[in-house]
Every structure is written in structure tokens, then in C-alpha cells.
Amino acid sequence: MTRLREIASGVLVSTSELYVTNSVVIAASDGGCLVIDPAVTVDDLAVLVADLAELGLRPVAGFATHPHWDHVLWSGDLGDVPRYASAEAVAVAGRKRARLIEQLQVEAPGHDLGLVGRLTPLAPAQDVVSWHGPEALVVTHAGHAPGHSALFLPDTGTLIAGDMCSDIEIPLLDTDQPDPVGDYRTGLGRLAALPVRTVVPGHGHIGNAADFRRIVAADSTYLDDLERGAETTDPRLSTEWLRAEHILQANRVRS
């Protein structure tokens, strides 16, 4: 786990070695902070807690971008604060909590299971996070997972993208839905329309505006190839698990 580092004014990121997973902290002027997708191992969260204490930051809220196991984690040392997510994401996390815990126990055991997926739903049509720090716009869509939400910080042009806009992962679709490619395109389009200056993917490397545009273009090309049934040359297909996911997605689109 890398230590928290400032990548834009008041925006700090630490990165776990496991899946190149990014945890994001937004600092307010009074020392409060918003903690987004803290992950991924018990030791990673301990480092995050220590970094916050060293920086004099105290969590006042959390945010989960979507209801997958590695994005709904928490530590009691981060405090008993509201952990927001879209209403749909909260509902899915509740229904699938047993499965989330099962996956967590395999991939990153040792967490306090009582805290897994315990989320607070945003109000209907709520488009900002309820906290007193820098404005964080909520962009919710159905790409990748039900109720997937990115956060956009207008003050710095920072996009916390959740599991989208990654330089190391192809678009990973929610293949349980009727139109997984269409859902992903809609979500990607909403993110692409934002004036992004810095992008922080859930997994991958932080990028600037040019990097973001390249990733959006690469994602669009991948989706085009998938729909046409064409062979893809996406360089992100460099690991066995991503190649396996691609095959599953191609079969789903053709079915």
C-alpha cells in the first residue's frame, strides 16, 4: 500500500498492490474528510488510518462507488460515519451481502464482516454528497454495476471514476443486464462530457486530461469491437483473468 499522496488540491490517493486498487480521500478545510472506496486488505486499511491520523484528518463521511466487495469495505478505526452510495447500489449490496462476504473471505480475509456493505442511500435525485467539504457531484449510471456512481470535483476537475476509465482494465460489463453494452456506453458518455483534468480509476493509474481522453477513446473502440464481433487488439488484455472476462463478454453480446 502506498502512502496517501496529494494528486490535486485536497485530493489524496493511496494505492494497494492488490489489483492496483485506489483509495481516495477528499480533505475539507476544517480537518474533516470524505473517504471513498477504502480498500483493499486489512493491512491496507490500517495504513490508510495511520496516514489520516498523521495528516490530522478525521473521516466525517464515506462513499462507495458501487456494490462490489472491494468497494464496500470499512474499518472501525475510520469511525462510525455515514457511508453513502446510490440507492440502487445500497439495495444490491443488501441483497447480495452474503456473496460479497464470501468473495471478501477468499480475496482479502480478516476484515470486520459487520461493516461490509453497511451503506447509507443517497436521497432520490440527490446529485451531490451530503458533507461540508469541497463539492462532490454524484454521477450515477448502470455501467459496470447497478447504481454505479462516479464522483466529480468541479473545483479541481478530478473524476473519481469507480471501476471505469482504467488504463489497465478493459470495460467490464454488467452482463446480468439486458443491454450491458448500452448501459456502459451511457455511463461512459456521461463521464466523457465532464471537464476532467485528473482521473482516478478504481484500479489503475492516475491520469491527466489527455490520458482520460485516450482511455475514453480506447473504451469506445473496445465496445465497438465487442458489438461487431471483431477481434480486439486492446493492449489491456494482458492478463489471463481479463482475457477470460473478455471471452465471457463477447459470448454474452453474441447471445
N, C-alpha and C positions, 0 to 999 in steps of 0.2 A: 504494500500500500504506500503510494507516495504521500507526502505531507501536503496539507492544504496549501495551494498557491493561488495568488490573485491573477485572474486572466482578463478581468475588466474591472472597472471601479466598483468595489463592493461585491464582486462575484468571485468566489473561491471554489476550487475544484481539487479533489483528491482522486486518485485512480488506483483501483485494485489490480493486482496481477491476474486475478481470476476473471477471464472474459474481457479484460481491459475495460472494467466497469467504472464509470464515473459517478461520484457523489458530489452534489453541488450545494453550496451554502451561499445564501444572499444575506449580506450584513446590513442592518439598519444603523442609523447614526447613534442610537442610544445603547448599543451593545446587544440588542436582540437580533435574532437571525432566523431565517426560514431554511429548513433543511430538506433537500429534495432527493428522493431515491437513495437514502444512505445504504451502502452495500459494501462488501458482499459477505465476507466471513466475519466470525465473531471478533477475530483479531483486527480486521479492517475497521469495524465499528469502534473498537477500543482506541485505535489510533485517531480516528475522527473525533471522538470525545476528548482525548488529550489535546489535540490541536485546538479545538474550540476553547477549552479552558485556558490554554496558553495565550490565545489571542483575546481573551476576555469577552468571548461571545457566548450568549446563552440562547438556546433554542426557544422560540415562542410559538412556532408552528412547524408542521411538516407538510410535505406534499408527495404523493405517489402518482407518477405519470400514467401507470396502467397496472392492471391486476395480474401481473406475472410474479412468481415467487421472489425473484431477485429485486423487485421494485416495491415490495410491501413490507420491508424489514424495519426493525426499530430496536433501540436499546433503552432499557430503563434509565441508563445514565444520561440519555438525551432529554429526559424529563417527560412528565405527563402533560402533553400539549395536544391540541387538535392536529390530526394528520389528514389533510384534505385530499380528495380525489373527486373526479366526476361522479355523479350519482350512479351512472351505469357501471363504472369501474368498481364502486363500492358494492353494488349489488352482486356483481360477478365474483368479487373476492369473497363475499359472504357465502355464496352458493358453492364455490369451489375451494373453500378454505382447507378441507381435508386433503385435497390433491396438492395444493400449494405447500402444505406442511410436509407431505410425502416427498415432493421434489426437493424441498429445502433439506430434509434429513439426509438425502442422498448426496447433494451437491455441496452443502455448507453446513454441516451439523453443529449443534451446540448453542443455537440461538434460544432466547426465551420464546417458546412457542405461543405463550399467551398474548404476545404483542404482534404476532404475524397477521397482517391483513386487517388490523383493527383501525378502520378508516372512517373519516367524517365526510359525508357527502356535501358537495357544493350545492347551494340552492339552485332551483330551476332557473336557467338562463343567466346564471352568475358567470361573469366573464373576467373577474379579477379575483386574486387571492385575498381573503379577509385577514389582513395584517397591517401593521403601521409602518412597514418599511417601504423600500422602493416598489413602485407599481409593477405588478406581475400579471400580465394578461394571460388568460387561460384560453387555449385553442384546442377544442375537443373535436374529435372525429372518430371514425371507425376503422382507420387504417391500423394494421398490425394486431390490435386487440380492441375489444368493446370498451368504449369510453376512454380511449387513449387521449391523453392531454399533453400538449407541449406548453411550456411557459415562455413568454416573450417579455423581455425587459426593455421598454422603449428608451429609458434613459441611456442605456449602453448599447442597444441594438443586439443584445445577447439572446439567443434562442437555446433554451434547454429542451432538446428535441425528443426526449424519451428514446424509444427504440426505433428511431428513424434517422435518416440523414447521416448514416455512418460511412466512414471511409474504409471499414474493414468487413462490413456485412452487407450482403445483398438485401433488397427489400424482403422482409419476412412477413408473409401474408397471414391473415386470419382465415385459414381455409375452411373453417366451420361455417362461414357466412355464404349467402347466395352469390354475392358478387365481390369476391375478395380483391380482385384487381381494381375494380371500380372504386371500392372503398379506399384502397391505398392511394389511388390517383387523386381522389378528392382530398384526402388528408395532406398529401404531398403538395397539391396545388395551394392549399391554404397556407402552408408554411412557406412555400416559394414566393408568395405575394407579400411577405413581411420584409421590412428593410433591415435584413440581418447583417450585422457586422462581425459577429462571432457566433459560431455554432458549437454546442456541446452535445454530442450524441450520448445515449446511454452506454454504448460500447464503442470505443474507438478514440480517435484523436481529435483534439480541439482544432477548429479551423477558422480561417478568416472569411471575408465575404466572397472572395474568389473561390476558395475551397468549397464553400457552401453551394455556389452556383454549379461547380463541377459535379458535386455529389448529386444534386437535384437532376442534372442532365444525365448522369450515369444511371440513376434510379429510373428515370423515364425510359431510357433505352432498354434497360433490363425488362421493364414491364411490357414494352413494345415487343421485344423478342419472345417473351413468355406467351403473349396473346397470339402471336403469329405462328408459334411452334417452331421458331427459328433457333438455331444453335447460338448460344450466347458466348461471348468472349470476355465477359466481365472478369477483371483481374481479382475481384474479391472472392471468387470461387477457388480459394487456395487451400481450404481445409476440408477434411473428409465430411465433417458434420454439415457444413454449408452446401457442399455438393449433394449430400443426401437430402437436405431441405429443398434444394432447387429441383431435384427429381420429383419429390412429392408435390411441389407446387405446379410443376409442368403437367404432371398427371392429373391434378385437380382441375386445372384450367382446360385441359383437353376433354374432361369427362362431361 
